[in-house]
Amino acid sequence: MPRTIYTEDSMADLAKDAMKLWDKLEKDSGSSLRWMSGLLNFGDKNFGGDSPEGTLMVTAKDIEERYPFKNLPPEWIGLFAPDNGVINVQLLLRSLLSLAKDYGAEAKQHTRVERIIPSTTDKTIWEVHAIRHDTDPALFKAKIVIASGAYVNHVLRPSFGISLDLDIWEMVASYFNTTPGLNSTIFPSMWFQFAPNKHRRSQLFYGFPTDPSERLTNVVNPADIRDTQEFIKKHVIGVNTTVPAFTLSCLQTNVFDNMFVLDYLPKEYLAGGAEKSVVVFTAGWAMKFVPLLGKALAEMALDRKSDYARKEFEITRKDKKGKGIIKRVVRGKRGGHSRMMVELDVDDEVEGESAFTYEEQASGLRSGGVKMSVIGNIYVDLSMSDSKQPRPFQALRYHP
């Protein structure tokens, strides 16, 4: 969702810059890629000022008068932002691919990157060793931007001997049919509801004013669907919760501060490759910044600098306890597997206890973290058709 409400002033400024670039992208593509319906944030006023959208400020009564909600706790408050909205992600992806090809880019489909190594003839260029259709070797020579989201470690680990300390959330979405007819339920804008966990279950929900069609249904955890159904029954008017029209789930990637990783891979991991020759982007809530991040990555790869590559996005930053994002990979023995890859903090000794193993993170099982099923990497999924069928309502549940 394109939004401008942030706790951090720097991110609010960045969002304003992104809005201008969205305008340019839409002009270039000839398509309207956003639906600026506005955004309502509401919920428990004590949820915390460190929530992604900051402080909330309108009453529960006001919300129930404008939106089809009911039984909201009277102490809940909210904030409406008219210059926010939702992104037509399917159209965005098609438009970006089409524009990239128009500008001379070539997409290599069904091609898995196996390893990236410095060119033997030009240290500013890298050789990308890949497998096409799971069987055919392929070799490409190029400047490198690694932007594979939740799968960034699948490239970093075999190529550079490091991985990033990631928290990966499963985003679970369910669409439900609303009541048809003259008094049908209409959500005038996107909304985001904040509340503390209940019985160790997340109580954060998105809602989109969407009208999807021809969707594929993913198999998701029944408990996540049940949580959403219970929320709708208790707080939403005119939505049939009996069976979701369809469901989906996908991945969202975070680091310790919920910010982006947007930086060059440090020189010590480049195995002789030129400094500032490998750009890495992952983590954070990035879809709303797509045109800005595209501009930043292109500038970093081609010009070796960008004003958007800010200190708060550095790959070498550390948390308050001094723990960094980068983990180096060494060969070792653990659990009887002599060839297992072991990941350690960059400041650890090789003999130290590992934070993750290769198999654990590849399967999404993190020590003290979350278990993930690897399905996809885009969580907003909508289309904006002109269909006159009953308008499905989407509830998207955080699952940290």
Secondary structure as the mmCIF struct_conf table of DSSP 4:
data_model
#
loop_
_struct_conf.conf_type_id
_struct_conf.id
_struct_conf.beg_label_comp_id
_struct_conf.beg_label_asym_id
_struct_conf.beg_label_seq_id
_struct_conf.end_label_comp_id
_struct_conf.end_label_asym_id
_struct_conf.end_label_seq_id
BEND BEND1 THR A 7 GLU A 8
HELX_RH_AL_P HELX_RH_AL_P1 ASP A 9 SER A 29
TURN_TY1_P TURN_TY1_P1 GLY A 30 GLY A 30
BEND BEND2 SER A 31 SER A 31
STRN STRN1 ARG A 34 TRP A 35
STRN STRN2 LEU A 39 GLY A 43
TURN_TY1_P TURN_TY1_P2 LYS A 45 ASN A 46
BEND BEND3 PHE A 47 PHE A 47
TURN_TY1_P TURN_TY1_P3 GLY A 49 ASP A 50
BEND BEND4 SER A 51 SER A 51
TURN_TY1_P TURN_TY1_P4 PRO A 52 GLU A 53
STRN STRN3 VAL A 58 THR A 59
HELX_RH_AL_P HELX_RH_AL_P2 ALA A 60 ARG A 66
BEND BEND5 TYR A 67 PRO A 68
STRN STRN4 PHE A 69 PHE A 69
BEND BEND6 ASN A 71 ASN A 71
TURN_TY1_P TURN_TY1_P5 PRO A 74 GLU A 75
STRN STRN5 ILE A 77 ALA A 81
TURN_TY1_P TURN_TY1_P6 PRO A 82 ASP A 83
STRN STRN6 VAL A 86 ILE A 87
HELX_RH_AL_P HELX_RH_AL_P3 VAL A 89 ASP A 102
TURN_TY1_P TURN_TY1_P7 TYR A 103 GLY A 104
TURN_TY1_P TURN_TY1_P8 GLN A 109 HIS A 110
STRN STRN7 THR A 111 PRO A 118
BEND BEND7 THR A 120 THR A 121
TURN_TY1_P TURN_TY1_P9 LYS A 123 THR A 124
BEND BEND8 ILE A 125 ILE A 125
STRN STRN8 TRP A 126 ARG A 132
TURN_TY1_P TURN_TY1_P10 HIS A 133 THR A 135
STRN STRN9 ASP A 136 ALA A 142
STRN STRN10 ILE A 144 ILE A 146
HELX_RH_3T_P HELX_RH_3T_P1 GLY A 149 TYR A 151
HELX_RH_AL_P HELX_RH_AL_P4 VAL A 152 PHE A 160
BEND BEND9 GLY A 161 GLY A 161
STRN STRN11 ILE A 162 LEU A 164
STRN STRN12 ASP A 167 ASN A 177
STRN STRN13 THR A 178 THR A 178
HELX_LH_PP_P HELX_LH_PP_P1 THR A 179 PRO A 180
BEND BEND10 GLY A 181 GLY A 181
TURN_TY1_P TURN_TY1_P11 LEU A 182 ASN A 183
BEND BEND11 SER A 189 SER A 189
STRN STRN14 MET A 190 PHE A 194
STRN STRN15 LYS A 198 LYS A 198
TURN_TY1_P TURN_TY1_P12 HIS A 199 ARG A 200
STRN STRN16 ARG A 201 ARG A 201
STRN STRN17 PHE A 205 PHE A 208
STRN STRN18 ASP A 211 ASP A 211
BEND BEND12 GLU A 214 GLU A 214
HELX_LH_PP_P HELX_LH_PP_P2 ARG A 215 VAL A 219
HELX_RH_AL_P HELX_RH_AL_P5 PRO A 222 HIS A 235
STRN STRN19 VAL A 236 VAL A 236
BEND BEND13 ILE A 237 GLY A 238
STRN STRN20 VAL A 239 VAL A 239
BEND BEND14 THR A 242 VAL A 243
BEND BEND15 ALA A 245 ALA A 245
STRN STRN21 PHE A 246 ASN A 254
TURN_TY1_P TURN_TY1_P13 PHE A 256 ASP A 257
BEND BEND16 ASN A 258 ASN A 258
STRN STRN22 VAL A 261 TYR A 264
HELX_LH_PP_P HELX_LH_PP_P3 LEU A 265 PRO A 266
HELX_RH_3T_P HELX_RH_3T_P2 LYS A 267 TYR A 269
BEND BEND17 LEU A 270 LEU A 270
TURN_TY1_P TURN_TY1_P14 ALA A 271 GLY A 272
HELX_LH_PP_P HELX_LH_PP_P4 GLY A 273 ALA A 274
TURN_TY1_P TURN_TY1_P15 GLU A 275 LYS A 276
STRN STRN23 VAL A 278 THR A 282
BEND BEND18 GLY A 284 TRP A 285
HELX_RH_3T_P HELX_RH_3T_P3 MET A 287 PHE A 289
HELX_RH_AL_P HELX_RH_AL_P6 VAL A 290 ASP A 303
BEND BEND19 ARG A 304 ARG A 304
TURN_TY1_P TURN_TY1_P16 ASP A 307 TYR A 308
HELX_RH_3T_P HELX_RH_3T_P4 LYS A 311 PHE A 313
TURN_TY1_P TURN_TY1_P17 ILE A 315 THR A 316
STRN STRN24 LYS A 318 LYS A 318
TURN_TY1_P TURN_TY1_P18 LYS A 320 LYS A 321
BEND BEND20 GLY A 322 GLY A 322
STRN STRN25 GLY A 324 GLY A 324
BEND BEND21 ILE A 325 ILE A 325
STRN STRN26 ILE A 326 ARG A 331
STRN STRN27 ARG A 334 ARG A 334
TURN_TY1_P TURN_TY1_P19 GLY A 335 GLY A 336
STRN STRN28 HIS A 337 HIS A 337
TURN_TY1_P TURN_TY1_P20 SER A 338 ARG A 339
STRN STRN29 MET A 341 ASP A 345
TURN_TY1_P TURN_TY1_P21 VAL A 346 ASP A 347
BEND BEND22 ASP A 348 ASP A 348
TURN_TY1_P TURN_TY1_P22 VAL A 350 GLU A 351
BEND BEND23 GLY A 352 GLY A 352
HELX_LH_PP_P HELX_LH_PP_P5 GLU A 353 SER A 354
BEND BEND24 ALA A 355 ALA A 355
STRN STRN30 PHE A 356 THR A 357
HELX_RH_AL_P HELX_RH_AL_P7 TYR A 358 ALA A 362
TURN_TY1_P TURN_TY1_P23 SER A 363 GLY A 364
STRN STRN31 LEU A 365 LEU A 365
TURN_TY1_P TURN_TY1_P24 SER A 367 GLY A 368
BEND BEND25 GLY A 369 GLY A 369
STRN STRN32 LYS A 371 LYS A 371
BEND BEND26 ASN A 377 ASN A 377
STRN STRN33 MET A 384 MET A 384
BEND BEND27 GLN A 389 GLN A 389
STRN STRN34 PRO A 392 ARG A 397
#
